[in-house]
């Protein structure tokens, strides 16, 4: 009789322990897929929830689609385009054209090009800083940043960065932060003087690429593809606050209303991390996406997440390649994945 009573008690304890340690789920899943009929590589996307538009870099053009998947227009002649910045107060957009060392300025209503601005070598990430009212362009090969005044469409400053820059963000109070991939640092730029004023070492991160910020808590969220690590950092002093194992991350996005951080990982996962408080973080799960879905945009109004992807085929390595080349996209397979609940 005693043994009979203890067995269910043991089962109950084990089950309860499993419940306590179970990892909560985010509820996110793939909810839609929008085909984009053009060929070429891709990089950043920019999601504008207010106008329900998504600007997608793709080869030598930018495809504009609605958040329901309808094609709205194309900005052509953006050779090797990486990113898109929007200056909605002036009804203008800016693209970083990596192969032409330039930025194309375009009209946000007609999508027609307005002018072209010469910048540094191999411009990559680009964004509009709402504090300084300037466009910052981060140039990978010349390892500097070009500052553009959108009021005049003139390059007004060049900022040496001491390494290859990746994504940049602003705290909205006069500081711009940018990942330096080759030195494993975050460089801090004064948006008034256009000078690097501090450097924060990412001790647990290698090859930082994706970057996002919570302006309310003043926290930086860094995705490091080199060692598949996520780092939360205090933007005031560079202090690391949390780290998690993620995937081969290229992009990071933050939803301020939900306090959710997302990292897009090229092997086909989306890491979901909750900012519980300024100093506490919880990794919820890795949502299955698709291989090659390595960059990301979030609609902070609908809270949906978008990732560009394509079917890929391997590229044969040669003696000249220092590392295995990135797989080649299959023609006609490019599309945008929608993630929701």
N, C-alpha and C positions, 0 to 999 in steps of 0.2 A: 504493500500500500504506500509506503513512504517513497519508494523509487518511482511509482506511478505518478505521484503528485509532483515530484521534482522535475520531471521531463518537460511538461508544459510550461513550468516556471522558467526553465532554462531557455526554451524556445522564445518565450515572451521577452526575456532580457536581451537575447541576441537580436530579435526583430527591432526592439526599441533602440538598441545601440546603432543599428543600421540606419534608422530613421534620423537619429541625431546627427550622424556624420554624412548623410546623403547631401550631395551638392545640388542646390536649387537650380532650376532651369529658368531661362529667360523668356521662353515662349515664342522666340523668333523662328521663322522658317521662310523658305522661298515662296513668295506669293504670286510672282509674275516674271515674265521674261520678254523683253522688247528687242526685236531684231533691228539692226542698223545696217543699211545696205551700202557699205563701202568697205574698202580694204586698207590695210596698213596697221602699224603698231598703235599703241595707245598709252596714256599715262593718267594724269589727273582728270577728274570731273568736278564741275561746280554745280551744286543744286541750289536753285533759288525758289524756296517754298512760296514766297509771296506771289510771284508771277507764274508759279507752277511750271517752271522750265528747268531743264537739265542741259548743261553745256558739256559736251563730251569731246575730248581731244582724240583725233584719229588720223594718224598718218600725216597728210598734208592739208587737213581740213578740220573744222569743228562742226560736229553735228548737234543741232539743237532739237531736242524732243520735249514733248510735254510729259508731265508726270503720269499720264495715262498711256504713254507710248507713241503718241502721234508725232510724225515728223513735222517740224515747224520751219526749218531752214538749214542752210549750210553756209559757213564762212570758209571760203576757199583761199588757197595761196598761203596757208600757214605751214610752211615746210618744217616737218619734224616737230609739230606743236606738242608742248608738254602740259601747260596749264592755262587757265582762264580766270581773269579777275574782273569783277563787275564794279563799276562806279555808277550806281543807279541815280545819284543826284544830278549827274551830268548826262545820263542816258547813253553811257559809253561802256564798252568792254575792251579788255586787253588780253592778247594771247602771247605766250612766250614761245618763239619759233626757234627750236634748238639747232636746226641745221643752217639757219640764215643769220643767226646772231642778232635777232631783231624781235620787236614786238609789233603786232598788228593792232591798230586801234579800230574798233568797229562800232557802228550804231546799234544800240540795243533794240530798236524797233524794226529797222529794215534789215539788219545784219550786214549791211554794206560796209566795206572797209573805208576808213576815213583818212588814215595816214599810217606810215611805218616809222618806227623809232629804232635806231641802232643802240644796242646794249652791249654787254660783255659777251664772252665766248661760251656757247652752249647754254643759253638761258633755259632754266628748268622750272622750279617752283615760282609762283607769282601770286601776290595777293594785294588787296587794297587795305591800307591802314586807316581806319576811321578817325584816329586821333590826329595824325599829321596831315590827313587828306592827301596822301601820296601813295603811289603804286611802287611796291618793292619787288624787284626781279632778282632771283638768285641764280648766278651763272656758274655752272659746274666746272667748266674747264679753266676759266680765268680766275676762279675761286674768289669771287667778289659779288657784291650786290649793286645793282643799278637802281637809283631812285628816280622815278618819273613824276613830274607835276602834271596831273591830268587836266589842270586848268589851261595849260599851255602846250601839253604834249611834248615837253622837252625833258631830256635826261639832265638832272640838276646835280647829281652826286654819284660817285663811285666809292663803295666801302670795301676795302680789302678785308678778307675773312680768315686768311691763314689756313685754308683747307677747303675741301669740296662741300658746298652747301647742299642741303636738301630742303625740307619743308620749313616755312616760316609762319609765325603767328604773332599777334599783337595783344597786349594786355589792355589796350584802350586807354592807357594812362601815360604813354610816352616811351614804352619799352617794346622793342621787337625782338623776338627770340627765333633763332634758326639752328637746326641741327647741322653739325659739321661732321660729315660721314667719315672722313679720313683721320680725324683726331679724336673721335668719340667724345665730342663736347657739344654743349649748347652755347652759342655765342649770343651775348646780350647787346643789342644795338640801341643807342639813345636816338629816339626818333626826332629830336630837335637838332642835335649836332651831327647826326649821321656818322657816328663813330662807335666802334665796339668798346664797351665800357667794362664788361666782365666776361669771364668764361667759366662755365660749370662743367666739370668732368663727369661723365656718365660712367661711374665705376663698374657697374654691373651690366653695361650695355655695349654692344659692338655693332658698328655700322648703323647708326641711327638714321632712320629715313622718315617714317611717319611722325607727325607732331600735332597735338591739339592742346587747347588751354581751357580751363574753367576760370573765367574772369572773376567770378564771385569768390571763390576760395583761393585764387592766385596759384593754381596748380598746373604744372605742365605734364602732359601724357605723351610718353616717348615710346615709339615702336622700333625695335632694333632687329633688323633682319639677319645680321651677321651671327648672332647667337640666339635668335628666336626668343627675345626677352622684352617684356614690357616694364617700363620704369615710370612711377609717379614721382614727380619732383616738386619741391617748393620753389616757385619762381623768384622768390625774394632772395634766396641764398644758395640755391642749388642742392639743398639737402634731399637725398633720396628718401622716400616715404614708404614705398612698396615696390615689389617686383614679382612678376609672374612669368611662367613659361608660356609662350604663345606659339606662333608658327613663323614662317618666312615672311615677315611683315614688311609691307611697303607703305601702307596708308593707315592713318589713325583718324577717327572722327569722334566728336563728343556731342551728345544731346543734352543741353543744359537743363531742360525741363524735367527730363527723366533721370538726370545724373548718371547716364550710361556712357561708357567708353567702348568703342569698337575698334578692333584692329583687323584689317583685311590681309589674309595670309595666302600667298600664291599657291600653296599646295591644295587649297580648296576648303579653307575654314574661315570663319569669322569669330574671333575671340570676343566674348562679351564680359565686361568688367563693370561692376557697380561702384560708384563713388558714394560710400555710405556716409562719410563725413570728410572734412578736409584732410584728415590723417588716417582714415580707415578705408580700405578697399577690399572688394570681394570678387573673385573670379567666378562667374556663373557657369559658363559652358563654352564649348567650341561648336558653333552652328555649321553644319555642312553646307558649303556653297558649290563652287566649281573650281577645278584647277585653272590657274591663270587669273583668277579674280583677286588681284593684288592691290588695287586702288579703290577708293571709297568716297562716297558723299552721303550726307544725311539731310533729310528734310526735317527741320526743327519744328515745323508746323504739324505735319502729319505723322512724324516720327518714323517714317519709312527710310530704309537704307538702300543705296544703289551701288552696284559694283559692276564695272565693265569686264567682260570676259569673252573668250573665243575658244573654239576647239583648237588644239595645237598638235603639232607633229615635231619630233626631235630633229635637231640640226646636227649634222655630223661634225664632231670635233676635229680640229686640225692642230698641227704642231705650233701654229702661231697663236692659238687661243690659250691665254693664261688660265682660264677656267672654262668649264663647259658652257657653251653659248645658250642663251635663252631659247626655248622652243619657238618654232615659227607658227604663226596663226594660220589656220586653214582658211583659204579664201571663201568669203561669203558667210562665215560662221560668227562674225562679231555680233554681240548683243549686250543688253544691259539687264542685270539681274535685280529684281526688286525683293527686298526682305521686309517682312512685316509680321504681324501677329494674327 
